[in-house]
Amino acid sequence: PDFDKMVLAARAELDEAKRKQMYHDMAVMVRDEGGLILPMFNQFIDATGPKVAGWVEDPHQELCNGYALAKCWLEA
């Protein structure tokens, strides 16, 4: 309830410095008192064969960061 009131007050505040501080205070509240619900994790499996060219394996990106069809090709 306090957070909701803070949001409404910050939206109505015309003084930019005060508004910035109000949003900062809300961010601190979320950091310190908030929680995070992570409903799922995506599981990606990248696989290639010996005829696939242009493939760059990166453990932080799946399917060449979504550009696999643009960056990869099949060799004869």
C-alpha positions in Angstrom: 0.0 0.0 0.0 2.8 2.5 0.8 4.4 1.8 -2.6 1.2 2.4 -4.4 0.8 5.8 -2.7 4.4 6.6 -3.5 3.8 5.9 -7.2 0.8 8.1 -7.3 2.6 10.9 -5.5 5.7 10.6 -7.8 3.5 10.8 -10.9 1.9 13.9 -9.6 5.1 15.6 -8.5 6.1 18.5 -10.8 9.5 19.2 -9.3 11.9 17.1 -11.3 14.5 16.7 -8.5 11.8 15.7 -6.0 10.3 13.2 -8.5 13.7 11.7 -9.2 14.3 11.2 -5.5 10.8 9.7 -5.1 11.5 7.1 -7.9 14.9 6.4 -6.4 13.3 5.7 -3.0 10.8 3.3 -4.7 13.6 1.5 -6.5 15.4 1.1 -3.1 12.2 -0.3 -1.6 11.8 -2.8 -4.5 15.5 -3.8 -4.1 15.4 -4.2 -0.3 11.8 -5.5 0.2 10.6 -6.8 -3.1 10.8 -10.3 -4.5 11.2 -11.9 -7.8 9.0 -14.7 -9.2 10.7 -16.4 -12.1 8.1 -18.7 -13.5 10.3 -20.5 -16.0 13.7 -20.9 -17.6 14.0 -21.4 -21.3 16.0 -24.5 -22.2 17.7 -24.2 -25.6 19.7 -26.9 -27.3 21.8 -25.8 -30.2 23.0 -28.6 -32.5 24.8 -28.6 -35.9 26.1 -31.1 -38.3 29.4 -31.3 -40.3 27.8 -29.6 -43.3 26.6 -26.5 -41.4 28.8 -23.5 -42.0 28.8 -20.0 -40.4 27.8 -21.4 -37.0 29.4 -19.6 -34.0 28.9 -21.4 -30.7 28.2 -19.0 -27.8 27.1 -20.3 -24.5 25.3 -17.0 -23.8 23.2 -16.9 -26.9 20.9 -19.4 -28.5 20.7 -20.0 -32.3 23.4 -17.4 -33.0 21.4 -14.8 -31.1 18.3 -15.5 -33.3 20.2 -14.9 -36.5 21.0 -18.6 -37.3 19.1 -18.5 -40.6 20.8 -15.3 -41.7 24.3 -16.3 -40.6 24.5 -20.1 -41.4 24.3 -22.1 -44.6 24.6 -25.7 -45.7 27.7 -26.8 -47.6 27.5 -29.5 -50.3 
